Amino acid sequence: MIKKILIFLIFPTLILSSGLHAENLFDSAAKGDRESVRQLIVNGADINMKDTEGFTPLMIASFNGRLETVKLLIEAGADINAESKQGFIALSRAAYAGHADIVQYLIDNQAAVNARSSSHGWTALLFACAEGREEAAKVLVKNGANVNAKDTDGISCLMRAVLSGKLSIVRMLVEKGADVNAKHKKGNTAISLSRGGGNEEIFNYLKSRGAVK
């Protein structure tokens, strides 16, 4: 304890500066203030620092749709596949928020397309389907995302798309080989979920593609 107090007394500016860098970098990344982010990096901010949820500046910029800031962070050496406490990566954050341009850029820079979160086993495509993010889903599928990926409850990308009510995503997944008769752990299929959700259009489409009630 005495040693920690002495360190603070000897290097108070260094300790306060480090904390200020962290707060400012997260805030600047969220706002897309590219110049501020650049200056903080030049001044020694840890580009891979994490907040209380384990989110990095890259994850925050990706979620908020700040493409130019994402580019800067990656060019400066940000860990593109760093994980949050729940196992989310920048790609899954961008997909969740529907930023297709960032999804593509991250993939072009070696983001793990089929990475699964340690929490519930979600992939970026599962997030995009669940949130009805059609353009992000298209980019992911085009770049090799597994259309039959399931979370730890056995809920597939197709089921997530059905639950989101997005027929266009449902069509795309089926056309790309999604299993229309896959079951989750409780035995439900995509078509049974569409019936339960009252989505007749999706129900009829799945039925026309061989889905069993």
FENNORUR-V650368 format. One line per field, one symbol per residue. psi: psi as a letter, one per 30 degrees, with the letter a starting at -180 (. if undefined). burial: + if it has 24 or more other C-alpha atoms within 12 Angstrom, else -. A space follows every 10 residues. Layout:
BEGIN
psi = ???
burial = ???
END
This chain:
BEGIN
psi = eeeeeeeeee heeeeeeeee eeeeeeeeee fgieeeeeee eeggkjfglk affgkleeee eeeghieeee eeeeffgkjf gkkaeggkle eeeeeefgie eeeeeeefhg kjegkkkfjg hkleeeeeee ghieeeeeee efggkjfgkl afggkleeee eeffgjeeee eeeefggkjf gkkafgflle eeeeeefgje eeeeeeefgg kk.
burial = ---------- ---------- ++++++++++ ++++-+++-+ +---++++++ +---++++++ ++++++++++ ++++-+-+++ ++++--++++ ++++++++++ +++++++--- +++++++--- ++++++++++ ++++++++++ +-+-++++++ +--+++++++ ++++++++++ ++++---+++ ++++---+++ +++++----- -+++++---- +--
END
